[in-house]
C-alpha cells in the first residue's frame, strides 16, 4: 500500500502530479488553515488551502484513493512538525509512506521535511519546468553512496547530460562494457537516470548532483 502525505497550499498541481507519478492508495493532505483563522485581521487575496484540499480530495477519490484532510497552523513550525510526525507514525504500519513538500508555506514544508527525516520516510518535491513538472526525491543519507568505489565516483564526476556508455568509456579510458556496468549500478543507486530515445543516454539525478558536489 502506498500512502502519500502532502502539504497543501494554494495550488492543486503539485499533489496531482505526485499522485500520478508516485501512485497511491491513500492520501493525507496536510492543509494550512486559512489566513483568516490564523491572524486577527482578514487578509485579502489569499487562497484557502482547505478548499484546495477538498478539490484535490475529490479528484483522488475518483481514482479510488482513500483521502484524509488534516488542518494545521502553517506558521507554527513546532506544532506543524509534531502533527505531521504523528501522521507519519500512524501511516507507517499501512505501507510505504511518501512525503511531498511542494505545497504550503515554507514553515509547513520545512516542518514536513524534518518530520519525514525523523520517521525515515522518503521525501519528494515537485519542480515545475517549461515543458512540464518533474518530481524529485530528496535523499535522507549519503552513507551508502560514500561507500561507492573510486571508479564509480569518477563516472559521476565526468558525466554530462546526454552521455552514453561510449562517451563515458572514452572519457575515463575504460571499456564500453565496464562503463555500461557502472552506469547500470549508479542508476540502481538513484544517482543517474536515462533519457528517452533509441540510444540509452544518461544524466545525473538530484542525488547524483549532490554527491558530485560533495566529492
C-alpha positions as CSV (number, residue, x, y, z in Angstrom):
1,X,0.0,0.0,0.0
2,X,1.3,3.5,-0.9
3,X,0.4,6.4,1.4
4,X,1.0,9.9,0.1
5,X,1.3,12.6,2.8
6,X,1.4,16.1,1.2
7,X,1.5,19.6,2.4
8,X,-1.2,21.8,0.7
9,X,-1.1,25.5,0.0
10,X,-2.8,27.5,-2.8
11,X,-2.4,25.1,-5.7
12,X,-3.5,21.6,-6.6
13,X,-0.9,20.8,-9.3
14,X,2.0,19.5,-7.1
15,X,-0.2,17.0,-5.4
16,X,-1.9,15.8,-8.6
17,X,1.5,15.4,-10.3
18,X,2.8,13.5,-7.3
19,X,-0.2,11.2,-7.2
20,X,0.2,10.4,-10.9
21,X,3.9,9.8,-10.8
22,X,4.3,8.0,-7.5
23,X,0.9,6.3,-7.3
24,X,-1.1,6.0,-4.2
25,X,-3.8,4.0,-2.3
26,X,-4.3,6.6,0.4
27,X,-3.5,10.3,0.8
28,X,-3.3,12.5,3.9
29,X,-3.5,16.2,2.8
30,X,-1.9,18.5,5.4
31,X,-3.6,21.8,4.7
32,X,-2.7,25.1,6.2
33,X,-5.5,26.8,8.0
34,X,-6.8,29.9,6.1
35,X,-5.1,33.1,6.9
36,X,-8.4,34.5,8.4
37,X,-8.2,31.7,11.0
38,X,-4.6,32.3,11.9
39,X,-4.4,36.1,12.1
40,X,-6.5,38.6,13.9
41,X,-7.4,40.5,10.8
42,X,-8.6,39.3,7.4
43,X,-6.0,39.1,4.6
44,X,-7.4,39.7,1.1
45,X,-6.4,37.6,-1.9
46,X,-5.0,34.6,0.0
47,X,-6.2,31.2,-1.3
48,X,-7.9,28.8,1.1
49,X,-5.8,25.7,1.4
50,X,-8.8,23.8,3.0
51,X,-10.9,24.4,-0.2
52,X,-7.9,23.4,-2.3
53,X,-7.6,20.2,-0.3
54,X,-11.2,19.4,-0.8
55,X,-10.9,19.8,-4.6
56,X,-7.8,17.6,-4.6
57,X,-9.5,15.0,-2.4
58,X,-12.5,14.8,-4.8
59,X,-10.1,14.0,-7.7
60,X,-8.1,11.5,-5.8
61,X,-11.2,9.7,-4.5
62,X,-12.3,9.4,-8.1
63,X,-9.1,7.5,-8.7
64,X,-10.0,5.1,-5.9
65,X,-7.8,6.5,-3.2
66,X,-8.8,7.0,0.5
67,X,-8.3,10.6,1.4
68,X,-8.0,12.4,4.8
69,X,-7.6,16.2,5.3
70,X,-5.7,17.5,8.3
71,X,-5.6,21.2,9.1
72,X,-2.5,22.8,10.7
73,X,-1.3,26.2,11.5
74,X,1.1,26.8,8.6
75,X,3.1,29.4,10.6
76,X,3.7,27.2,13.7
77,X,6.8,25.1,12.9
78,X,6.7,23.1,16.2
79,X,3.0,22.3,16.1
80,X,3.1,21.5,12.4
81,X,6.1,19.3,12.7
82,X,4.7,17.3,15.6
83,X,1.3,16.8,14.0
84,X,2.9,15.6,10.7
85,X,5.2,13.3,12.7
86,X,2.1,11.8,14.4
87,X,0.5,11.2,11.0
88,X,3.6,9.5,9.6
89,X,3.9,7.2,12.6
90,X,0.2,6.3,12.2
91,X,0.7,5.6,8.5
92,X,3.9,3.6,8.9
93,X,2.1,0.3,9.6
94,X,0.0,0.7,6.5
95,X,2.7,0.5,3.9
96,X,5.2,2.7,2.1
97,X,4.9,6.4,3.0
98,X,5.9,9.2,0.6
99,X,6.0,12.8,1.8
100,X,5.6,15.6,-0.7
101,X,6.7,19.0,0.5
102,X,5.9,21.2,-2.5
103,X,2.8,22.9,-1.1
104,X,2.0,25.3,1.7
105,X,4.2,27.8,3.5
106,X,7.9,27.5,3.8
107,X,7.4,26.7,7.5
108,X,5.0,24.0,6.6
109,X,7.3,22.4,4.0
110,X,10.3,22.5,6.4
111,X,8.3,21.0,9.2
112,X,7.1,18.2,7.0
113,X,10.6,17.6,5.7
114,X,12.0,17.3,9.2
115,X,9.2,15.1,10.3
116,X,9.9,12.8,7.4
117,X,13.6,12.8,8.2
118,X,12.8,11.8,11.8
119,X,10.5,9.0,10.6
120,X,12.8,7.8,7.9
121,X,10.2,8.4,5.1
122,X,11.1,9.2,1.6
123,X,10.7,13.0,0.7
124,X,9.8,14.4,-2.6
125,X,9.1,17.8,-4.1
126,X,7.7,18.8,-7.5
127,X,9.7,21.1,-9.7
128,X,7.8,22.9,-12.4
129,X,9.6,23.3,-15.7
130,X,8.7,24.9,-19.1
131,X,7.8,21.5,-20.6
132,X,6.1,20.1,-17.6
133,X,6.6,19.1,-14.0
134,X,9.3,16.8,-12.6
135,X,9.2,15.0,-9.2
136,X,12.5,14.9,-7.4
137,X,13.4,12.8,-4.4
138,X,15.4,14.4,-1.6
139,X,17.9,11.9,-0.2
140,X,18.0,11.3,3.5
141,X,21.5,10.0,3.9
142,X,24.7,9.6,1.8
143,X,26.3,6.8,3.8
144,X,25.6,4.1,1.1
145,X,26.8,6.5,-1.6
146,X,30.1,7.3,0.2
147,X,30.9,3.6,0.1
148,X,31.0,3.6,-3.7
149,X,34.3,2.7,-5.3
150,X,36.5,5.5,-6.7
151,X,35.9,4.2,-10.3
152,X,32.1,4.7,-9.9
153,X,32.6,8.1,-8.3
154,X,34.8,9.0,-11.3
155,X,31.8,8.3,-13.6
156,X,29.7,10.8,-11.7
157,X,32.5,13.4,-11.9
158,X,32.7,13.3,-15.7
159,X,29.2,12.6,-16.8
160,X,27.3,15.3,-18.7
161,X,23.6,15.3,-19.7
162,X,23.2,13.1,-22.8
163,X,26.3,11.0,-22.3
164,X,26.1,7.3,-23.3
165,X,28.3,4.4,-22.3
166,X,30.6,5.1,-25.2
167,X,31.3,8.6,-24.2
168,X,31.9,7.6,-20.6
169,X,34.3,4.9,-21.7
170,X,36.3,7.4,-23.8
171,X,36.4,10.0,-21.0
172,X,37.7,7.5,-18.5
173,X,39.8,5.2,-20.7
174,X,37.8,2.1,-19.8
175,X,35.9,-0.4,-21.8
176,X,32.4,0.3,-23.0
177,X,31.2,-2.9,-21.2
178,X,32.7,-1.6,-17.9
179,X,31.2,1.8,-18.4
180,X,27.7,0.3,-19.0
181,X,28.0,-1.8,-15.9
182,X,29.0,1.3,-13.8
183,X,26.1,3.3,-15.2
184,X,23.7,0.5,-14.5
185,X,24.8,0.3,-10.9
186,X,24.7,4.1,-10.5
187,X,21.1,4.0,-11.9
188,X,20.2,1.4,-9.3
189,X,21.5,3.7,-6.6
190,X,19.4,6.5,-8.0
191,X,22.3,8.7,-8.9
192,X,21.8,8.7,-12.7
193,X,18.7,8.3,-14.8
194,X,18.1,7.6,-18.5
195,X,16.5,9.8,-21.1
196,X,14.0,8.7,-23.7
197,X,15.4,7.7,-27.1
198,X,16.8,4.8,-29.1
199,X,20.3,5.2,-27.6
200,X,20.4,4.9,-23.8
201,X,21.7,8.2,-22.6
202,X,22.2,9.3,-19.0
203,X,22.1,12.4,-16.8
204,X,22.6,13.0,-13.1
205,X,19.6,12.9,-10.7
206,X,19.4,15.5,-7.9
207,X,21.1,13.0,-5.6
208,X,23.8,12.4,-8.2
209,X,24.5,16.2,-8.4
210,X,24.7,16.4,-4.6
211,X,27.2,13.6,-4.5
212,X,29.3,15.1,-7.2
213,X,29.4,18.4,-5.3
214,X,30.5,16.6,-2.1
215,X,33.2,14.5,-3.8
